[in-house]
């Protein structure tokens, strides 16, 4: 079965007259008759009920006409859109991100992408940094937004967002913004911090905040999830260090003291494979 035969069939189904259909196809009538007969033999059905005076579609022919019309509509759509796909203007991007991205820079970035390239669809997965690293190595993500990834020659990375850390305390804690002087004031407190396994560099950055104040943190709980950390602090299970943006998106009964005068910052880095064949990823990178 060839597209040419199907075009001949659709023309005859429209004209219901072999001579008129052949003329519009710029072929001789016997050639059209032969092609329709070959098609009917291949399908094992009669597409037309015909006699010397009339030609009309059989019941099966009407169904076949409707379905083949859809095939040609899809083909025409593909022809029109394939250039968009080649240029990266139509397609999909699979994105991984840590939780804080969704209440900082990521919504604005996605809105900008949709405004410029509305035919690029994004698939979002909130994941830990370690899970994103594994997923992007397996090719399950096009781009990852994670915290302080290790250098890897296979991937390209770019810092995309930076903010201050905050000391997070229960609401009834004796420290507040007016009497806070340095991290040394919480040297004897129990801390809730991320696990080293989810990102050694990010883990070390938080430890260095305490080390710069002259102590090593005593760990009571470990979690990589910001909202879990906030609930644990609220229930007096420890204090923590967390990006200041979490202060804008929680109703937990806790206190944030922004650490403005320390060199350590909470960072989000974009990581992707520069050899990715996905043209839509290149368009997304332009937004970054």
C-alpha positions, -999 to +999 in steps of 0.1 A: +000+000+000+014+033-011+005+069-003-001+074-040-028+047-040-044+063-010-045+097-026-061+081-057-087+064-034-095+097-016-100+115-049-123+088-062-142+088-029-147+125-033-157+126-070-175+092-072-167+092-109-136+074-124-132+098-154-134+130-133-112+116-106-086+104-132-086+139-149-080+156-116-051+132-108-037+137-143-037+100-150-056+078-174-088+061-162-075+025-166-045+034-144-069+046-117-090+016-120-060-007-116-047+011-085-081+009-068-084-028-077-049-035-063-059-016-031-091-037-027-072-069-032-046-059-006-074-050+019-095-080+010-127-058+008-147-038-017-142-001-012-168+009-039-201-004-051-201+003-088-220-005-120-220+011-155-238+042-142-230+048-106-200+046-082-206+049-045-186+040-014-193+008+004-198+008+041-162-004+046-151+023+020-167+051+040-149+039+072-116+036+053-121+071+037-126+087+072-095+069+086-073+076+057-083+113+058-070+114+093-037+099+081-032+126+056-042+153+081-015+140+104+010+138+076+003+174+066+006+185+103+039+167+106+052+184+074+042+218+088+057+212+122+089+193+115+109+225+109+097+238+142+110+206+158+143+209+140+148+245+153+138+235+188+106+256+187+084+226+193+091+197+215+096+189+252+121+194+280+124+171+310+134+192+341+145+181+375+146+206+404+150+209+442+120+222+461+132+258+466+133+264+428+095+265+426+092+295+449+122+314+435+133+316+399+117+286+381+081+299+376+094+331+359+117+311+337+090+287+326+066+316+319+093+333+297+098+300+278+061+296+273+057+332+261+085+328+235+081+291+226+045+281+234+049+248+216+077+236+239+062+215+267+080+210+300+078+179+323+088+188+359+100+165+386+109+177+421+139+156+431+168+156+456+201+167+442+215+132+443+184+118+424+188+144+398+225+136+392+216+099+387+187+107+364+206+131+342+234+105+339+209+080+327+194+104+302+161+106+321+163+144+325+173+171+299+184+195+326+187+195+364+185+224+389+203+213+420+226+224+448+263+226+443+270+196+420+305+182+417+324+190+385+320+165+358+336+168+323+306+152+307+282+179+318+281+216+316+269+237+345+259+273+353+250+291+385+215+304+380+203+315+415+219+326+447+204+337+480+213+341+517+211+314+543+189+319+573+192+305+608+158+288+616+147+287+652+115+277+671+093+307+678+101+305+715+138+306+711+157+333+730+175+346+699+158+370+675+170+396+649+176+422+676+199+402+699+216+379+673+253+386+669+269+355+654+264+318+649+286+313+680+255+319+701+240+285+689+272+264+694+255+242+719+222+237+700+211+205+682+210+210+644+188+196+616+209+195+584+209+178+550+226+144+546+261+144+531+250+117+507+227+141+489+255+165+481+288+167+498+296+203+487+263+217+499+267+197+532+302+211+536+290+247+530+266+245+558+291+229+581+316+257+572+291+283+585+294+267+619+331+261+616+337+298+609+319+305+642+343+282+660+322+250+665+311+219+648+273+213+647+257+186+668+233+168+645+199+156+659+182+149+626+191+148+589+168+155+560+171+169+525+135+183+524+131+219+534+095+217+545+103+187+567+131+207+583+107+236+591+082+212+608+110+196+628+122+230+640+086+241+648+083+211+671+115+219+690+136+191+676+165+213+666+175+244+647+187+246+611+203+265+583+181+269+552+177+293+522+160+325+532+133+321+504+116+294+526+106+322+549+081+335+523+063+302+517+057+287+551+031+292+579+051+272+604+054+288+638+092+294+635+116+323+634+141+332+605+172+352+611+188+360+577+226+356+577+235+386+555+271+390+566+286+356+559+304+346+526+284+313+522+254+315+500+226+290+490+230+283+453+211+266+426+231+253+396+218+242+362+234+210+349+230+195+314+247+174+288+261+197+261+259+167+237+222+164+241+204+160+207+173+177+220+169+210+201+143+223+226+168+221+253+189+246+234+160+270+233+154+265+271+191+272+277+187+305+259+162+315+286+188+309+312 
